[in-house]
Every structure is written in C-alpha cells, then in structure tokens.
Amino acid sequence: MEISDYVRSLRRYWKVIAGVMLLGLLAGGATSLLVRPTYTAETQLFVAIQNSGSAQELQQGNTFTQARVQSYVKTVTTPIVLKPAIDALGLGLSPETLASHVDVSTDLNTVIIKIAVSDTSSVQSAAMAQAIADSLISAVETLEKPKTGGPSPVSLSIIAPAEAPTVPSAPNTKLNLALGGILGLALGLASAIVIGALDTRIRGEADLRRVTDAPLLGGIAFDPKAVTLPLLTQAPHQSPRTEAFRTLRTNLSFANVALRTKSFVVTSSMPGEGKSTTATNLAISLAQAGQRVCLVDADLRRPMVDEYLGLERNAGLTTALIGQASLENLLQPWGEDDLFVLTSGRIPPNPSELLGSGQMQDIVRYLEEHFDSVVIDAPPLLPVTDAAVLAQHVGGVVLVVGAHATRQPLVQKSLRALELVDATVLGLVLNRLPVKGPDSYAYSYYSYSSESSASQSEGMTAPGAVSLHVEDEEFNAAQQGAIEEYRPETTFPGRRSNR
C-alpha cells in the first residue's frame, strides 16, 4: 500500500478511529472512577553538622553532610526507622508493607530530605509521614552518636511538617483521560489501516485500479431521489446525475472512436449494481444528443426496462426470437427523441440458448443497420452466462460496478469471463458513488439545487406505448417452468405497469 492508500483508509474509516478513541477516553474515565483515591502527605528534613568552627571546618562539614544525606535516604525505608513509627501509630503493618507506601528523595547538592507517604486516608498519610520523620531523627541521632560519648555531630530538623492533603494524588483523571485518548487514537488508526487493507469492496476509482486498467467511462453519484425517480427525464436538466450521464455518453464515444461499433452490452458482475437504470438512462442520453437509439431489454430473467419506461412487455425480444412477429412491429417509441425500445417479451425457459442463437445475431445486425446506437441491457455476468454469450454478437461491453456493493474479486471474475469469449470491454462505469468523502464524485464547475424543477419532473408520465399481444399456448405453457437464477422480478415503486 502507498501513502495515498493509507490516507484514503483513514478518511474512509474516520468513524472507526473516532469510535475507538472515544472508547479509550471512556476507559480512562472509568479507571479514574473505579480506582480508590490515594492521598500523599510530604514532610521535609534539614541535615546539619553541629559545628561552629572556622569557614574551612564549615565547608568540610557541609561536604560531609551531603555525603551522609544519601545514606539517610536509604535508612528511611529500613526497620530501624519504620518499626518505631508503626508502634507509635499502632498500625497493623509490617515494615516491608509500610516501605511500599513511602517515597524518599533528595535533590542533588542539597541537605534536604523529602519523605512522602501515600495512603487512602488523608489524615493517616500525614500522621505516618510525621511519625517516620520523627523516627528518622531518633535513628540518625543513635547511629551517629560517638562511641566515646557525647552528642551526635549530625542534627536533623523538620522544616516542613506533614499536613493532611485536601486533594488526592491519585488517580490523575486528566492524565488517565489523556493516556486513554492517545491509546484509543493509536488503536483506531491501526484498526482503520488494517480494515482498509482487508476490505476488498470497490468504493472508488482507486480501488478499481487495483483490479483493471480498463477505461473508466464515468462515475454516477448516488441520488436518493433516483430510487423512486430513476429516469433522466425525471431529474432536473442540470442536476449532477444528468451531467454524469452526459459525461458517460461523451467518454463512450471517445472509447469507441477506433472500433466505431454501434451495439454494446451493458451488464454488471452481480444483481443490484444498477446496470438496467444505467443502460436505460444512457440510451435516453444518447437520444437527447440527436442519435437514433434502440434500447433492447435482453435480461430475459428479470427484465426491468419496461417497468422503468412504462411500456408493454408481453411482446418483445423473445417474440422476435421465436419468429412470431417482426421487429418493426415490436419496437416501441419512447419520449420526444428518436428512442425506440425492444422490451424483453415473455420470460422463456432457455434464455442463454435464445441469446446465443443465430436469430439473436440477426436481430443485432438488423438493429445496427437501422440505428445509430443499440444499447442492450443484459443479465449480470457471474450468476448466469447470458451476458457473456450475448457479448459475442455486439461490438463491446460496458461493465457497471456498484460502489460499496461489489468486491474486487467479483470484478476480476467478470473481466476474465469476458476475456474467455474475446469480448471487447469499452470501459467501466462506477455507479452509486458517495457524494462526499474520499471516494466522492462531484462537479467542480456547476452545482444545481432547484427543488422546483425536480417537482415539475416528478409529474412526468411515460409516452404513449404501442400495445402488442402475441398469443401462443405452447410458449405460455413453457414459461411456467422458467428458471429464475437470481432475484425474481419486482415492480418498481411509483411506475406504471401495462402488464
């Protein structure tokens, strides 16, 4: 992974980072609440030499005292000092246990000894610190007393008596919160990077480039209104969704400049990636550009074009394939432009055989002769072989990739399936891209936010459709046992059906 990949993972999974960091803060706060408060009392002692001689003797005495101070610091945690303090306070502790609560220190080149004692009781910590200081004074006086008799040359004096602290020394809530936040942030960053490395979903162009170098014809941002209003004619004229299909139309023309093919299949790896809406809107966009376009619904398992456009489905592609009607009578005009639609017809029991037949090839050739562009909506590549079979009859294939829905291995399998049949991949279309974030698809020059135009387009109805009925008892009986290799057909909400 490159640095840009790590940055992209952090941006994608910022919620994970924030969540883990919040857990770290909560853990730090919970630790502060659950830990019993500890109070630390401190006292200070001054070590001096009982000497009033010359300046040289005083200097020698000061050097002697500083050397002795380190020994006194070590003496504080020994039983000779702690045992009398325990007896004086009546504590039920051993000298070793009390020593674990005592912290003794001295600054360099000084003769001051600091004794700090921690306890869960504020008063008790002060009492123990004072008792240990008094015991140290007695112990040093005993240890330093000359064997020949006389007073000890070393004198210890308390210069800062121990007082009961009012604020606990532990837990340190601010420190715990800071440590919890830092630890949570580190774990969150690591989690985001690991998840990003293991996540094979295609979220944007960067993920797509790990799979293929095929041209990216366009990206279509997710529009919540498209769920109920999927057609371009139902969207504002300058909406991002409309602009996306114009860009797709333009890029497709450049991708096809060498092949100059008139027919191409629009398919996807799996159901639910938006290949039918892409094919339908692409055909509409091509027709709006002045081309004579034919949209063919070759998804003979779950046809949806008739639902989107509000057309008759009973007579269509399968009717022409079995020779019950001519194509001229089956093509249904739609809209104000030169767009004609060949719906799927009745669902047959053998879609793959029909799409791979010579009759299907003849139909494609006929449509190429009479139209500028032939857009064919085909089933997904991986569940069934229909699209791969159909790809052999057309000039190219446009693969729709649903962002956040498709994984990289699935796209690889789809491309390999097309390679096996020597199909020409014109390019890929990233559908349902997020509007914001690292994988967003936006327009830098124009934006559109007219609710009035959108409300006006919602009232549009499909143009008048030609209703054709073909009765065939054998065909109707055969379609009762038609296989459904992926999700059964459903009625698109808010659309008129003439079935």
C-alpha positions in Angstrom: 0.0 0.0 0.0 1.2 3.5 -0.8 0.9 6.5 1.4 -2.2 7.7 -0.5 -3.8 4.4 0.2 -3.2 4.8 4.0 -4.6 8.3 3.9 -7.6 7.1 2.0 -8.2 4.4 4.6 -8.0 6.9 7.4 -10.6 9.1 5.7 -12.9 6.3 4.9 -12.9 4.8 8.4 -12.7 8.0 10.4 -15.8 6.9 12.3 -13.9 3.8 13.4 -11.0 6.0 14.5 -13.3 8.3 16.4 -15.2 5.4 18.0 -12.1 3.6 19.2 -10.7 6.9 20.5 -13.9 7.5 22.4 -13.7 4.1 23.9 -10.2 5.0 25.1 -11.4 8.1 26.7 -14.2 6.2 28.4 -11.7 3.6 29.6 -9.5 6.3 31.1 -12.5 8.0 32.8 -13.8 4.7 34.1 -10.3 3.9 35.6 -10.4 7.2 37.4 -13.8 6.5 38.8 -13.2 2.9 39.8 -9.7 3.4 41.4 -9.9 4.4 45.1 -8.4 7.9 45.7 -4.9 8.0 47.3 -3.6 10.9 49.3 0.1 11.8 49.6 1.5 13.8 52.6 5.0 15.1 52.5 7.5 16.4 55.1 11.0 17.8 54.7 14.0 17.5 57.0 17.2 19.6 57.0 20.5 17.9 57.8 23.1 19.9 59.6 26.5 19.5 61.3 26.7 20.7 64.8 29.9 22.7 64.3 30.7 26.3 64.8 34.3 26.3 63.8 36.2 28.1 61.0 35.0 28.6 57.5 37.2 25.7 56.4 35.7 23.4 59.0 32.2 24.5 58.0 33.0 23.7 54.3 34.3 20.3 55.3 31.2 19.7 57.4 28.9 20.6 54.5 30.7 18.2 52.2 30.4 15.5 54.9 26.7 16.2 55.4 25.9 16.0 51.7 27.7 12.6 51.5 25.7 11.4 54.6 22.3 12.5 53.2 22.3 9.7 50.7 22.8 7.2 53.5 19.9 8.7 55.5 17.7 8.4 52.5 18.4 4.7 52.3 17.8 4.4 56.1 14.3 5.8 56.0 12.8 2.5 54.5 14.6 0.2 56.9 13.0 -1.3 60.0 15.1 0.8 62.3 13.1 3.8 61.2 9.7 2.3 60.2 9.3 -0.1 63.2 9.1 2.8 65.8 6.7 4.7 63.5 4.4 1.7 63.3 4.5 1.2 67.0 3.8 4.9 67.6 0.7 4.9 65.5 -0.4 1.4 66.3 -0.5 0.3 62.7 -1.1 -3.3 61.8 1.5 -3.2 59.1 4.9 -4.8 58.6 7.9 -2.5 57.9 8.1 -4.0 54.3 4.4 -3.1 53.7 4.9 0.4 55.0 8.0 0.9 53.0 6.0 0.3 49.8 3.9 3.4 50.7 7.0 5.6 51.4 8.9 7.6 48.8 12.2 9.3 49.9 14.2 11.6 47.8 16.8 14.4 48.0 17.9 17.0 45.5 21.5 16.9 44.3 24.0 19.1 46.2 21.4 19.8 49.0 21.0 18.6 52.6 17.2 18.4 52.5 15.4 15.0 52.7 11.8 14.7 51.4 9.6 12.0 52.8 6.3 11.4 51.0 3.8 8.8 52.3 0.7 7.6 50.4 -2.5 6.2 51.9 -6.2 6.0 51.2 -6.8 8.3 54.2 -5.6 11.9 54.1 -5.1 12.1 57.8 -3.4 8.8 58.1 -0.9 9.7 55.4 0.1 12.9 57.2 0.4 11.0 60.5 2.6 8.3 59.0 4.8 10.9 57.3 5.3 12.8 60.6 6.0 9.7 62.6 8.6 8.4 60.0 10.3 11.9 60.1 10.4 11.8 64.0 11.7 8.2 63.9 14.4 9.1 61.4 15.7 11.9 63.6 16.0 9.5 66.5 17.6 6.8 64.4 20.2 9.2 63.0 21.0 10.5 66.4 21.5 7.0 67.6 23.5 5.9 64.6 25.8 9.0 64.5 26.4 9.1 68.3 30.1 8.8 69.0 31.2 5.7 70.9 33.3 7.8 73.2 30.1 9.5 74.3 28.8 13.0 73.7 26.1 14.3 71.4 25.7 13.3 67.7 27.6 15.6 65.3 24.7 15.4 62.9 21.4 17.2 63.6 18.1 16.6 61.6 15.3 19.2 61.9 11.8 19.2 60.4 11.5 22.3 58.2 8.1 21.3 56.6 5.8 19.4 58.9 3.4 16.9 57.2 -0.2 18.2 56.7 -3.2 16.3 55.6 -3.7 16.8 51.9 -7.1 18.0 50.6 -6.7 16.8 47.0 -5.9 13.1 46.2 -2.7 12.5 44.4 -4.2 9.5 42.5 -5.9 8.7 40.3 -4.9 11.6 38.0 -8.1 12.0 36.0 -6.6 14.3 33.4 -3.6 12.0 32.8 -5.8 9.0 32.6 -8.1 10.7 30.0 -5.0 11.8 28.0 -3.5 8.3 28.0 -6.8 6.7 27.2 -7.3 9.1 24.3 -3.8 8.7 22.9 -4.1 4.9 23.2 -7.5 4.9 21.6 -6.3 7.1 18.8 -3.4 4.8 18.1 -5.6 1.7 18.1 -8.2 3.5 15.9 -5.5 4.4 13.3 -4.2 0.9 13.3 -7.7 -0.5 13.0 -8.5 1.8 10.1 -5.4 0.7 8.2 -6.0 -3.0 8.9 -9.7 -2.8 7.8 -8.7 -0.8 4.7 -6.1 -3.5 3.8 -8.6 -6.3 4.3 -11.6 -4.6 2.7 -12.0 -5.7 -0.9 -15.1 -3.7 -1.7 -14.8 -1.2 -4.5 -15.5 2.2 -3.2 -13.9 4.4 -5.8 -11.6 4.7 -8.7 -8.5 3.9 -6.6 -10.0 0.5 -5.7 -11.0 -0.2 -9.3 -7.4 0.5 -10.5 -6.2 -2.4 -8.3 -8.3 -4.7 -10.5 -8.1 -3.4 -14.0 -6.7 -0.7 -16.3 -9.8 -0.6 -18.4 -11.1 2.9 -19.1 -13.4 4.5 -16.5 -16.1 5.9 -18.7 -17.8 7.8 -15.8 -19.0 7.9 -12.3 -22.5 8.3 -11.2 -23.1 9.7 -7.7 -25.8 8.2 -5.5 -29.0 10.2 -5.6 -31.8 9.2 -3.1 -34.4 10.5 -5.4 -33.3 8.1 -8.1 -34.8 5.3 -6.1 -38.3 6.4 -7.0 -37.4 8.6 -10.0 -34.8 6.6 -11.9 -35.0 8.3 -15.3 -33.0 11.3 -16.5 -36.2 12.9 -17.8 -37.5 12.9 -14.2 -34.4 14.8 -12.9 -33.5 18.5 -13.4 -31.8 19.3 -16.6 -28.6 20.5 -14.9 -28.6 18.0 -12.0 -25.3 16.1 -11.2 -27.0 12.9 -12.2 -27.9 14.2 -15.6 -24.4 15.7 -16.1 -22.9 12.3 -15.1 -24.7 10.5 -17.9 -23.7 13.3 -20.4 -20.1 12.7 -19.4 -20.6 8.9 -19.8 -22.1 9.5 -23.2 -19.1 11.6 -24.3 -16.5 9.3 -22.9 -18.2 6.3 -24.5 -18.0 8.0 -27.9 -14.2 8.5 -27.4 -13.7 5.0 -26.2 -15.5 3.7 -29.3 -13.7 6.0 -31.8 -11.4 3.3 -33.1 -14.0 0.4 -33.1 -16.9 2.5 -34.4 -19.3 -0.1 -33.2 -23.0 0.7 -32.9 -24.1 -2.0 -30.5 -22.9 -2.7 -27.0 -24.0 -4.6 -23.9 -24.5 -3.0 -20.5 -24.0 -5.5 -17.7 -22.6 -5.9 -14.2 -21.0 -8.6 -12.1 -23.9 -9.2 -9.7 -27.6 -8.1 -9.5 -28.3 -4.8 -7.7 -25.5 -2.7 -9.1 -27.7 -0.5 -11.3 -27.0 -1.9 -14.8 -30.6 -1.6 -16.0 -31.0 2.0 -14.9 -27.6 2.8 -16.4 -28.5 1.2 -19.7 -31.9 3.0 -19.8 -30.5 6.4 -19.0 -27.6 6.0 -21.3 -30.0 5.3 -24.1 -32.0 8.4 -23.2 -28.9 10.5 -23.1 -27.7 9.2 -26.5 -31.2 10.0 -27.9 -31.1 13.5 -26.5 -27.8 14.1 -28.3 -29.6 13.6 -31.6 -28.9 9.9 -32.2 -31.4 7.3 -33.4 -31.2 4.8 -30.5 -32.6 1.4 -29.8 -32.8 0.1 -26.3 -33.0 -3.7 -26.0 -34.0 -5.4 -22.8 -32.1 -8.7 -23.2 -32.4 -9.5 -19.5 -34.7 -12.5 -20.0 -34.7 -13.5 -16.4 -35.5 -10.3 -14.5 -36.5 -7.6 -17.1 -36.9 -4.1 -15.7 -36.7 -1.7 -18.7 -40.5 -1.9 -19.3 -41.1 -1.1 -15.6 -38.9 2.0 -15.8 -40.4 3.3 -19.1 -44.0 2.1 -18.5 -44.1 0.0 -21.7 -45.7 -3.2 -22.8 -43.6 -6.3 -22.1 -45.6 -9.2 -23.3 -44.4 -8.7 -26.9 -40.7 -8.0 -27.3 -37.3 -9.7 -27.9 -38.5 -13.3 -27.2 -41.4 -12.8 -29.6 -39.0 -11.8 -32.3 -36.6 -14.7 -31.5 -39.3 -17.3 -31.9 -40.5 -15.6 -35.1 -44.0 -14.7 -34.0 -43.7 -11.0 -35.0 -41.3 -8.8 -37.0 -39.1 -6.3 -35.3 -40.8 -3.3 -37.0 -44.0 -4.2 -35.1 -42.2 -4.8 -31.8 -40.2 -1.6 -31.4 -42.0 0.8 -29.2 -41.2 4.6 -29.5 -40.5 6.4 -26.2 -40.1 10.1 -25.5 -39.8 13.1 -27.8 -36.4 11.9 -29.2 -35.6 9.1 -31.6 -35.6 6.4 -28.9 -37.1 3.0 -29.6 -37.4 0.2 -27.1 -37.5 -3.5 -27.6 -38.7 -4.9 -24.4 -37.9 -8.5 -23.2 -41.2 -10.2 -24.1 -42.3 -13.2 -22.1 -39.7 -14.8 -20.0 -38.5 -18.1 -21.7 -37.2 -21.3 -20.0 -33.9 -21.1 -22.0 -32.6 -17.6 -22.1 -28.9 -18.5 -22.7 -29.8 -20.6 -25.8 -32.0 -17.8 -27.2 -29.4 -15.1 -26.7 -26.7 -17.2 -28.2 -28.7 -18.2 -31.3 -28.3 -17.1 -34.9 -31.7 -15.3 -34.6 -30.3 -13.1 -31.9 -27.2 -12.3 -34.0 -29.5 -11.4 -37.0 -31.6 -9.1 -34.7 -28.4 -7.3 -33.6 -27.2 -6.8 -37.2 -30.7 -5.5 -38.3 -30.7 -3.0 -35.4 -27.2 -1.8 -36.2 -28.3 -1.1 -39.8 -31.3 1.0 -38.8 -30.0 2.8 -35.6 -27.0 4.9 -34.7 -26.6 3.2 -31.3 -28.0 -0.1 -29.9 -27.9 -0.3 -26.1 -28.6 -3.8 -24.8 -29.4 -4.4 -21.2 -28.0 -7.9 -20.3 -28.2 -10.0 -17.1 -25.3 -10.0 -14.7 -22.2 -11.9 -15.7 -21.5 -14.1 -12.7 -24.9 -15.6 -11.8 -25.6 -16.6 -15.5 -23.8 -16.9 -18.8 -26.3 -14.8 -20.8 -24.2 -11.6 -20.9 -21.0 -13.5 -21.9 -23.0 -15.3 -24.7 -24.6 -12.0 -25.9 -21.2 -10.2 -25.8 -20.1 -12.2 -28.8 -22.8 -10.7 -31.0 -22.1 -7.0 -30.2 -19.2 -4.6 -30.7 -18.4 -4.0 -27.0 -19.3 -4.3 -23.4 -19.9 -1.7 -20.7 -19.4 -3.1 -17.2 -21.3 -1.3 -14.4 -19.7 -1.5 -11.0 -21.8 -0.7 -8.0 -19.7 1.2 -5.4 -19.8 -0.3 -1.9 -21.7 -3.3 -3.3 -19.1 -5.1 -5.4 -15.9 -6.6 -4.3 -12.6 -6.7 -6.3 -12.6 -10.5 -6.9 -16.0 -10.3 -8.4 -15.0 -7.7 -10.9 -11.9 -9.7 -11.8 -14.0 -12.8 -12.4 -16.4 -10.7 -14.7 -13.5 -9.4 -16.7 -12.0 -12.9 -17.1 -15.4 -14.2 -18.2 -15.4 -11.5 -20.9 -11.9 -12.3 -21.9 -12.8 -16.0 -22.4 -15.3 -15.0 -25.1 -13.0 -12.4 -26.7 -15.4 -9.6 -25.8 -14.3 -6.0 -26.2 -14.6 -4.1 -22.9 -15.3 -0.5 -23.9 -15.0 0.6 -20.3 -16.4 0.6 -16.8 -19.0 2.8 -15.1 -18.8 3.4 -11.3 -22.4 3.6 -10.0 -23.8 4.9 -6.7 -20.6 6.7 -5.7 -20.8 8.7 -2.4 -21.5 12.4 -2.7 -18.9 13.3 0.0 -15.8 11.7 1.3 -12.6 10.3 -0.3 -14.5 8.4 -3.0 -17.0 11.1 -3.8 -17.8 12.0 -7.4 -18.5 15.7 -7.7 -18.6 18.5 -10.3 -16.2 21.3 -9.8 -17.8 23.9 -12.1 -21.5 23.6 -11.7 -24.0 22.7 -9.0 -27.7 22.6 -9.1 -30.2 22.8 -6.2 -33.6 23.7 -7.7 -36.4 21.8 -6.0 -39.0 23.4 -8.2 -37.5 21.8 -11.3 -37.4 18.5 -9.6 -41.0 18.7 -8.5 -42.0 19.6 -12.0 -40.3 16.5 -13.4 -42.0 14.2 -10.9 -45.3 14.6 -12.7 -44.0 13.2 -16.0 -45.5 10.1 -17.3 -44.2 7.7 -19.9 -45.0 8.5 -23.5 -47.8 6.5 -25.2 -46.7 2.9 -25.7 -47.8 0.6 -28.5 -49.6 -2.4 -27.0 -48.9 -5.6 -28.8 -50.2 -9.0 -27.7 -49.0 -12.3 -29.1 -50.9 -15.5 -28.0 -49.0 -18.8 -28.1 -50.2 -21.6 -25.9 -47.0 -23.7 -26.2 -44.9 -20.7 -25.3 -47.2 -19.7 -22.4 -47.0 -23.3 -21.0 -43.3 -23.4 -21.4 -42.7 -20.2 -19.5 -44.4 -21.7 -16.4 -41.3 -23.7 -15.7 -38.9 -20.8 -16.4 -35.8 -20.9 -14.2 -35.0 -17.9 -12.0 -31.3 -17.8 -11.5 -31.3 -14.7 -9.4 -33.9 -12.4 -7.7 -37.4 -12.6 -9.1 -38.8 -9.7 -10.9 -40.4 -6.9 -8.8 -42.5 -3.9 -9.7 -40.6 -0.7 -9.5 -42.3 1.6 -7.0 -44.1 4.6 -8.4 -44.0 3.4 -12.0 -46.9 2.4 -14.2 -47.0 -1.2 -15.5 -49.0 -2.2 -18.5 -48.7 -5.9 -18.0 
